[in-house]
Amino acid sequence: MRDSPIVASVDFDADGAQHGFLRLPYSRDDSAWGSVMIPVTVIKNGEGPTALLTGGNHGDEYEGPVALFDLAATLKPESVAGRVIIVPAMNYPAFLAGTRTSPIDRGNLNRSFPGRPDGTVTEKIADYFQRVLLPLADNVLDFHSGGRTLDFLPFAAAHVLPDKMHEDRCFAAVKAFGAPYAVKMLEIDAVGMYDSAAEAMGRVFVTTELGGGGSSCARTVGIARRGVRNFLAHCGNLDADIEASPSVWLDMPSDDCFAFSEHDGLIECLVDLGGTVVADQPVARVYPTARTGVAPIDYCANMDGILVARHFPGLVKTGDCVAVVGVTIEDA
């Protein structure tokens, strides 16, 4: 397979703090010999584990980029053991556009792994992470939130894995992150995910959902800032105490967690995030908007639990996820 066209302006093996770019050549109408310049920071101090910290996998999710741009500006080499690689906005074109997918090729980076060095812009970014950055890493933290179309309880998560020792390491890192909620994550569609690529390499992988609505707030950014430092301390990269914060543990045991709209219309959320629900309880109501006098349609929970996520904002389309329910469990 050909080498990646992406060139790093930083030396991943050099001690100290370096701020540079992952430069991806991209010829376009306004720049014949142009490039996509993805910001990257490497902070290294001697031998030790490598933590890879990423945000902006989807371009309309902001808690991770805020926390990681801040960390890149403030983390000092003398406080680090080993190496910390920070990429605050993985899918940089999507991040600049404020969209979930890339405006260049409509690529969803988190469904593009392992990528291709001779593919689209998004596939080339995925390939670089797959073949260059993930092999360098021991532990990976990838920040997500709900973007413009979902709103979540703030949680950190890992996946149920076939290798239970690997799974235990991932959930120990979730616990150390210290989000208000911790989730045994179930994905609707796991094909091509960054998560799966890292897990297949045996890396400790933690993800988050820290709010949504296409913005951020002081509370969720605070959770991200504290959580990333807790993660680094847990992984041995930061000589600091973990700022303990107990999490409520939730499981997503089956596809019954999800409810999807079968109608276009105006959505009314009938339960607030964190609210308790029981099976067959209406959790969302959709009003057809083509004319007045038409009865709304209720969407019900398929199981007992608490509301983990809801559709955002006010209009919904057929096929959209309207609600997600999780089940409270003991500490994983």
N, C-alpha and C positions, 0 to 999 in steps of 0.2 A: 504493500500500500504506500502511496506517495506521502511525503512529509506534509505536516500541516502548513498552510500558507500563513498562519498567524506567527508573528515574531514578537517576542517579549523584549521590552526596553529595560527590564530589570534582570539582575543575576540572582536566580533563586538560591544559589549556593553561597552568596556573599553575606558576611555579617553586617549588621547595621540596619538602618531603616531606608528603604528605597520606595519612591513613588514614581510610577511610570504608566506604561500602557501595554496592552495586548493589541498590536496593530494588525488589522485584517485588511489587505488590499481589496478595494471595492470601486470599480470603475463605474461611473454614473454620469448622467447628463451634466451636472454642475461641477464635476471634478473627474476628469478623464483618468487621472492617476491618483485618485483619492483613496482614503482608508477609513474604516470604522476603528475608532480609537477607544478601547475599553479600559477605563482606569483600573489600576492594580497597585496594591501596596504589598511589599514583603518586608517583614521584620524578623531578623534572625539574630540569635545570640548563642553561638556554640552548638553543641550536640543536643539532641532531644527530639521529641515528637513533633510532627507537623500538623497544624490545624488549618483547614481550608474553610474560610468563612465567606458565604455568598448571599447576595440579595438580588432583587431585580430579575430573577428568573422569569417572572412575569412583570411587565413594565408598569403596571398600574397598582403595585403593592409597595408601600412606602416605609413601614416600620423598620424593615431590614436595612434598606439603603440609608436611612437617617442614622441608625445605630452604627453602621459600618463605616460611613464617611466620617463620623465622629471618632470612632475607634482608630481609624487610619491616621487621623490628625493628632491623636493624643497618646497612643500606645508607644512607650519608649523601649528601645532595645534592652536597656539594662534591667527592665522588669520582666523580660521574656526569657524562657528557657526553650531552646529549640527554635522552631520556625512557625510563623503565622503568616498565611497568605490571605489577603483580603480583596475580594472582588465585589464591590457594593452593588453593581448593576451588570449582571451577567449578560442579559439580552439588552445591550446598550441602545440599539435602535428603538426597541419597544419602550425602554425607560424614557428616552427623550421625547417620544410621542405620547407617553402616558397611556399606552394600550397594552392589553394582555399579550398580544402577539406582535411580531415584527412588522412595521409598515413597509419594509422592503420586500419580503417574500411571504408574509402572513404566517410565518413559522412560529409555532408554539415550542419554545426551547425545551420545556419540560415534557414534550412528547417526541423529541427529535434525537434521542440517544440510541445508538452510539454515535450518530452523526457520520459525516463523510467529508474528507479533506477536499474533494472536488465537487461538493454539493452546493446547495444554496448558502447564503450568508448564515442563516440559523444553523444549518447542518455543520458548517465549518466551525462555528463556535462550540457546538456540542462535541465535535470530534476533538477539539483542542482540550476541552475538559476531560474527555474520556481517555485520551492517550498521553496527555502531558501532566495536567494538574492533579487528577485523581490518583495516578500512580505515586505522586510525591506525598500524598496525604495519609495520615493515620486516622484522623478524626475530621468529620465534615459536618458543618452546621449550615443549613440552607433556609433562609428566612422566607416565609410566605405570609400573606394575609388574604382577605377576600377579594381585593381589587374592587372594581366598580360594580360588580353584580352579585356579590355575596357579603355577608357580615357574620363574623364568627365570635364565639366566646374566645378569649385569648388563651391559646394552649400551645404546648410543645408536644411533639409526637414522634413515635417510631413505629415501625411495622412489625407484625408477627412474622418471624423468619423460620425457615426449616432448621437452621443451626441454632439451638437454644442458647448455647454459650455466647454466640454472636448477638442474638436477640437480647440477652441479659446485659451485655455491655452497652447496647444502644439505649435500653430503658434506664440504665444507671445514669447515662448522660442526660436523658430527658429529665430525670428526677433532679439532677444537679442544676439544670437550667433554671428550675424554680418558677415556671409559669403558674398562674392561678389554676389552670387545668392541665392535665397530662392525658394523652389519648393513645390507645392502641389502635393505630390508624388503619382504616379500610379505604382503598382507592376504588373509585368507579371504573377507572381505566388506567392501569399501571404500565401499559406498553410504552416503551420509549422514554421512561422517566429517568431523570438525574438520580433520584433516590435508588432506583433499581440498579443503575450502573455502579453506584458506589457500594451498595450492599453486595453485589455480585463479586466485587473485589475484596470483600471482607472488611471494609471500612466501617467504623462506627459512624452512623448517620442519624442526625436529628433534624427534624423539620419543625415548622411552626405554622400556626394560623393565628394572627394577632389583631384581629379586628377586620376592617374592610370599608366598603363604601367609597373606595377610590381616594382615600385620604388617610390621615393618621391623627392621633390625639396624644396628649401628654401622658396619659396612663399607659397606652400600649407601647409608645416609644420608650417609656421608662422600663417596662417589662423587657423589651428587646435589649436595652443597654445593660441592665443588670444581668439578664440571662446570658449574653455573650461572654461577659467576664466570668460568670459562674462556670460556663462551659470550658473556657480556657483554663481556669483553675482546676477543674475536675480532670482535664486532659493532661495536666502537668506542664502547661505552657506559661502559666502565670502564677507567681509566688504570692498568692492572696487567699484569704479565707473565702469560702463559698458563703454568700449571703443567703442563708437558709430561708426558704419560703415554701411552706407545704402546699402541695398540689392536690386537687380533687381528681382522682383517676377515673377515666371513662373508657369504655370499650365500645367498638363499633362491630358487633358480632356478625352482621349479615347485611345484604342489600335492603332488608326491611328498614334500615336506618334512614333511607332516602325517600322523599316524596317529590314527584315531578308533575309539573303542570301539563294538562292536556288541552289547554285553552290559552288564547291570547287575551290580555285584558289588564285591568287595574287590580293590583294585589293588596289585600288587607292582611297583615300579620296578626294572628289571633293570640299568639303566645310570645312573650318577650324572651330574649336569649337567657338561658339559665333556668327558665321556667319548667316546672314539672308537668309532664304530659302522660296520658295513659292511651293504650291502644284504642283506635277508633275515635279519638278526640279530634275535632277540627283544629288544625294548626295554622291554616291559611285559607283565605277566601278570594276567589278571582271573579271580578265583575266584568262581563263582556261590555265593551265600550262603543260598539257600532251604533247602538241605539239604547234609549231608556226603556224601562219596563221589563227588562230581561232578568230573570232570577240569577243570583250569583251561584258559583260552584264552590263547594267546600272540599278541601283536601285534608285528609286525616292522618294522624300518626299511625304507623303500622305496629308500634310496640310501645311499651312503657319506658320512660326514661326522662331525660331533660333535653331541652332544645339547644343544640350545639351551634347550628347555623341557620340562617334565613336568607331568602332572596332580597336583593337590594338593587335598585331603588324601587319606585312605585309601579312601573309597568313590567309585565311579565309576558313571555312568549311561550308557545307550545314547546315542550321539551325542557324548559328551564327547571333547574332544581329549586323548589320553593322552601324546603325545610330538611334539616338533618337532625336526627335524634341519637343521643348516646346514652349508654347505660352506666350508672355508677358502679364501680368495682373497688375492691381493696387495692392497696398499693401494689403495683406490678412487681 
